[in-house]
Amino acid sequence: MTDLSTRLTRRLGIEHPIVSAPMAFAGGGALAAAVSRAGGLGLIGGGYGDDSWLEQQFDQAGDAAVGVGFITWSLRKSPSLLTAVLKRRPKAVMLSFGDPRPFVDEIRAAGAALICQCQTIDHIWDAIDVGADVIVAQGTEAGGHGASRGTISFVPEAADLIRAQQAPAALLAAGGLADGRGLAAALMLGADGVLLGTRFWASDEALVHPRHHQAIVEATGDDTQRTSVVDIARQIAWPKGFTARVRANAFVRKWHGNEQALREAVALEAPKYRQAFSEGDPEQTGVWFGEAAGLIGEIRPAGVIIADIMREARQALSRAAALA
Ligand SMILES: Cc1cc2nc3c(=O)[nH]c(=O)nc-3n(C[C@H](O)[C@H](O)[C@H](O)COP(=O)(O)O)c2cc1C
């Protein structure tokens, strides 16, 4: 059987080269624990930071060895969240969307692995510079926030740079990957594993409304787009350069291109957006998934998703080896 141990599995002491993305609001302790118990590494989505929610999620993860992820620019506003979470001894802390430097020493001192998610080659340089244990090259196909590089060329370019700099970091590919073909392809592009968001968003353990789950089962990869309107409606001021990939639904069609009008109407639109989100309305709020939606036909337990990905990846790699 094809051996899929990589620098990532050896570095983190896990069985499979699969990490679940720290998805704000959707990735709680139950999902992270299920991923870690199935042999990957599960990350709790620290998102914009809520200390009591984070405590609850770590409690739910129980004795599973999970990690946590933060949105770096947001963490700078409330750095005590990191201090509190490190007391729960996370296996890893992922930082994304901002300069990791202010947090690196504290994460290291707590003995957690540092994962830096990157959207540009400049970010990869930063991650190498701070000595990240794991670097994620995130392509634009990704669900949620991201930027503009495509996964297929960004990952090998990042791999080349990491190798040229003789950096010890393991590399994860992210963005548009959801099955064993994606894992096999990521390994061939020079990655040591994958970080999956959308695929685990569509799992039984994710904190996602059933109507939103139904929407992803029906979606193709064409049905998403990058936009800022979901952030305007949520009144979250994201830094320039990052947009969110969400389902291209009635809300997005109405406001994308009319951002100024949405800003002016936000006092009315923000509560409507939030209510539609909590009701699971698939049209009048942000439905957070990426292009991998087109590869997902069923909501499944995270452990089954991992077992299927590993089986398919081994088959794909054996087929490739047979061609050689
Ligand atoms: C619902 C959702 C929420 C996300 N929230 C975050 C987040 O809070 N912090 C973060 O670093 N990345 C977040 N991401 C992006 C992921 O870290 C990851 O890059 C992405 O999911 C990978 O692409 P994929 O969705 O095609 O698997 C989110 C993604 C999704 C789908």
The ligand as a MOL file (V3000), in Angstrom:
LIG
                    3D

  0  0  0     0  0            999 V3000
M  V30 BEGIN CTAB
M  V30 COUNTS 31 33 0 0 0
M  V30 BEGIN ATOM
M  V30 1 C -16.7030 28.3960 6.0620 0
M  V30 2 C -15.2660 28.7780 6.0050 0
M  V30 3 C -14.7490 29.5880 7.0170 0
M  V30 4 C -13.3910 29.9110 7.0030 0
M  V30 5 N -12.8950 30.6500 8.0430 0
M  V30 6 C -11.5590 30.8340 8.1240 0
M  V30 7 C -11.0040 31.4610 9.2770 0
M  V30 8 O -11.7060 31.8650 10.1870 0
M  V30 9 N -9.6560 31.5950 9.3450 0
M  V30 10 C -8.8380 31.1250 8.3400 0
M  V30 11 O -7.6320 31.2300 8.4580 0
M  V30 12 N -9.3460 30.5590 7.2250 0
M  V30 13 C -10.6690 30.3860 7.1010 0
M  V30 14 N -11.1830 29.7780 5.9810 0
M  V30 15 C -10.2760 29.3950 4.8870 0
M  V30 16 C -9.5860 28.0850 5.1850 0
M  V30 17 O -8.5580 28.2970 6.1380 0
M  V30 18 C -8.9730 27.3840 3.9750 0
M  V30 19 O -7.9550 28.1660 3.4070 0
M  V30 20 C -9.9510 27.0340 2.8700 0
M  V30 21 O -11.1350 26.5080 3.3900 0
M  V30 22 C -9.3130 26.0180 1.9200 0
M  V30 23 O -10.0330 25.8890 0.7370 0
M  V30 24 P -11.3020 24.9160 0.5500 0
M  V30 25 O -12.4330 25.6320 1.2100 0
M  V30 26 O -11.4280 24.8120 -0.9020 0
M  V30 27 O -10.9640 23.6210 1.2310 0
M  V30 28 C -12.5430 29.4490 5.9650 0
M  V30 29 C -13.0810 28.6490 4.9630 0
M  V30 30 C -14.4160 28.3020 4.9660 0
M  V30 31 C -14.9490 27.3980 3.8810 0
M  V30 END ATOM
M  V30 BEGIN BOND
M  V30 1 1 1 2
M  V30 2 1 2 3
M  V30 3 2 2 30
M  V30 4 2 3 4
M  V30 5 1 4 5
M  V30 6 1 4 28
M  V30 7 2 5 6
M  V30 8 1 6 7
M  V30 9 1 6 13
M  V30 10 2 7 8
M  V30 11 1 7 9
M  V30 12 1 9 10
M  V30 13 2 10 11
M  V30 14 1 10 12
M  V30 15 2 12 13
M  V30 16 1 13 14
M  V30 17 1 14 15
M  V30 18 1 14 28
M  V30 19 1 15 16
M  V30 20 1 16 17
M  V30 21 1 16 18
M  V30 22 1 18 19
M  V30 23 1 18 20
M  V30 24 1 20 21
M  V30 25 1 20 22
M  V30 26 1 22 23
M  V30 27 1 23 24
M  V30 28 2 24 25
M  V30 29 1 24 26
M  V30 30 1 24 27
M  V30 31 2 28 29
M  V30 32 1 29 30
M  V30 33 1 30 31
M  V30 END BOND
M  V30 END CTAB
M  END
